């Protein structure tokens, strides 16, 4: 990296911090009966432009990035940001927690979020069903020296190991393709769209 006073040094580069992302994620279903929202929290092998090191980099999550998350005992909180615009999940209210995650899916990390029976939780369920909210993750690379690969010339960041810090629902995602695929409740499934562009996720 060229010496430039406007660019961060290696100390900044190697300091773990919680980052937020909403690119490429989507809501896969809303179960009103059990108050559970199923989301594709992190897509794998999908290059997405994100702000990183005060520049715009293309970021990719490896398929192994969240391996082992299903056995973690730490409770992962879920929040809802009901204001637009929302920056870095600021102003979010606690609405529940992640109750399960499957890191081995074809499309990416699939998580189920249990929404609490509160006013904000009720609003979150309704807005998610109306495709007015999208999931957005907060994650941490605990060991930046070994858990990510940086190509400074091409400005590509590959995350090989990450930890899910929290999950938020926001009203203004960076990725416009995020969508709800189905509504599930009381034993029935109501399709939201005519045809799916992600049949493998539908099978899951």
C-alpha positions in Angstrom: 0.0 0.0 0.0 1.4 3.4 -1.0 2.2 5.7 1.9 -0.6 8.2 2.1 -1.7 10.2 5.1 -5.3 9.9 4.1 -5.3 6.1 4.1 -5.4 4.0 7.3 -2.3 2.3 8.5 -1.9 -1.4 9.3 -3.0 -0.8 12.9 -6.4 0.3 11.7 -6.5 -2.5 9.1 -5.9 -5.2 11.7 -8.2 -3.8 14.5 -11.4 -6.0 14.9 -14.6 -4.0 14.8 -18.3 -4.7 14.2 -19.3 -4.0 10.6 -22.8 -3.8 9.1 -24.0 -5.2 5.7 -27.3 -5.4 4.0 -26.2 -6.2 0.4 -27.5 -9.4 -1.1 -29.6 -10.5 1.9 -33.4 -11.2 1.8 -36.3 -12.3 3.9 -37.3 -15.9 2.9 -40.5 -16.2 4.9 -42.6 -14.8 7.8 -44.5 -17.2 10.1 -47.0 -15.1 12.0 -48.2 -18.0 14.1 -44.7 -18.7 15.6 -43.5 -15.1 15.1 -40.5 -16.4 13.1 -38.8 -14.6 10.2 -36.5 -16.7 8.0 -33.8 -14.8 6.2 -30.8 -15.3 3.9 -28.5 -13.4 6.2 -25.3 -13.7 4.3 -24.9 -14.7 0.6 -21.8 -16.7 -0.3 -19.4 -16.1 -3.2 -21.3 -12.9 -4.2 -19.1 -9.9 -4.9 -20.7 -6.7 -3.6 -19.3 -3.1 -3.4 -19.0 -2.0 0.2 -17.3 0.9 2.1 -14.0 -0.4 3.5 -10.9 1.4 4.6 -12.4 4.7 3.6 -12.8 3.5 0.0 -15.2 1.2 -2.0 -14.1 -2.4 -2.1 -15.7 -5.5 -3.6 -16.4 -7.9 -0.7 -17.0 -11.7 -0.9 -17.9 -14.1 1.9 -16.4 -17.6 1.5 -18.7 -20.6 2.0 -16.8 -21.5 5.2 -17.0 -18.1 6.7 -19.6 -19.0 9.3 -18.9 -22.7 9.8 -19.7 -23.7 13.4 -22.2 -20.9 14.1 -24.9 -23.6 14.6 -23.1 -24.8 17.7 -22.5 -21.4 19.3 -24.3 -20.7 22.6 -24.1 -16.9 22.5 -27.5 -15.3 22.0 -27.5 -13.1 18.9 -29.9 -10.2 19.2 -32.2 -8.9 16.5 -33.2 -5.3 16.2 -35.5 -3.2 14.0 -34.8 0.2 12.5 -38.1 1.8 11.6 -36.6 5.0 10.3 -35.4 5.9 6.8 -32.6 6.4 6.1 -30.8 4.2 8.6 -27.0 4.4 9.0 -25.2 1.5 10.7 -28.3 0.3 12.4 -28.5 3.4 14.5 -31.8 4.0 16.3 -32.7 0.3 16.3 -35.0 -1.2 18.9 -34.6 -4.8 20.2 -37.3 -7.0 18.7 -36.0 -10.6 19.3 -33.1 -12.9 18.7 -31.7 -15.3 16.2 -32.8 -18.8 17.3 -31.0 -20.9 14.6 -28.5 -20.5 11.8 -27.5 -22.9 9.0 -24.1 -22.0 7.5 -24.1 -24.9 5.0 -26.8 -23.8 2.6 -26.2 -23.5 -1.1 -27.0 -19.8 -1.2 -25.5 -18.7 2.1 -26.1 -18.4 5.8 -29.8 -19.0 6.6 -31.1 -17.7 10.0 -34.4 -17.9 11.8 -35.3 -14.9 13.9 -37.8 -15.1 16.8 -39.8 -11.8 17.1 -41.0 -10.9 20.6 -44.6 -9.9 21.2 -44.1 -6.2 21.6 -45.4 -3.2 19.6 -42.2 -2.9 17.7 -42.1 -6.6 17.1 -45.6 -6.5 15.7 -44.6 -3.7 13.4 -41.6 -5.6 12.3 -43.7 -8.7 11.3 -46.2 -6.6 9.4 -43.6 -4.5 7.6 -41.5 -7.6 6.7 -44.6 -9.3 5.3 -45.3 -6.2 3.2 -41.7 -6.3 1.9 -41.0 -2.9 3.6 -38.1 -4.3 5.7 -35.0 -6.2 4.8 -32.4 -8.0 6.9 -29.0 -6.5 7.5 -26.2 -8.1 9.5 -23.6 -6.9 11.9 -20.5 -9.1 11.8 -16.9 -9.1 13.1 -13.7 -10.5 11.7 -11.9 -11.3 15.0 -8.5 -11.9 13.5 -8.1 -9.6 10.5 -4.6 -10.8 9.8 -5.7 -14.4 9.2 -9.5 -14.4 8.7 -9.6 -12.2 5.5 -7.7 -11.9 2.3 -7.1 -8.4 0.9 -6.2 -7.6 -2.7 -5.2 -4.0 -2.4 -4.6 -3.6 -6.2 -8.0 -4.8 -7.2 -9.6 -3.7 -4.0 -11.2 -7.1 -3.3 -11.8 -8.3 0.3 -12.6 -12.0 0.9 -13.9 -12.8 4.3 -12.9 -16.4 5.2 -14.0 -16.4 8.9 -16.5 -14.1 10.5 -18.8 -14.0 13.6 -22.4 -12.8 13.5 -22.7 -10.0 16.1 -26.4 -9.1 15.5 -29.1 -9.0 12.9 -31.2 -5.9 12.1 -34.2 -5.2 10.0 -34.0 -2.0 8.0 -36.2 -0.2 5.5 -33.6 0.9 3.0 -31.2 -1.9 1.9 -28.3 -1.3 -0.3 -29.3 -4.3 -2.4 -32.5 -3.7 -4.3 -33.1 -7.4 -5.1 -33.9 -8.3 -1.6 -37.4 -9.7 -1.3 -39.8 -11.9 0.6 -40.4 -15.2 -1.1 -43.3 -16.6 0.9 -45.7 -16.1 3.8 -46.0 -19.0 6.2 -48.6 -19.3 8.9 -51.1 -21.7 10.4 -49.9 -24.6 8.3 -50.3 -22.9 5.0 -47.9 -21.3 2.5 -48.9 -18.3 0.4 -46.6 -17.5 -2.5 -45.6 -13.9 -2.8 -44.1 -14.0 -6.3 -45.0 -15.8 -9.5 -41.6 -17.4 -10.1 -38.5 -17.7 -8.0 -35.0 -16.9 -9.2 -33.6 -18.9 -6.4 -35.1 -22.4 -6.6 -32.4 -23.9 -4.3 -33.4 -21.6 -1.5 -37.1 -22.4 -2.1 -36.2 -26.1 -1.7 -34.6 -25.3 1.7 
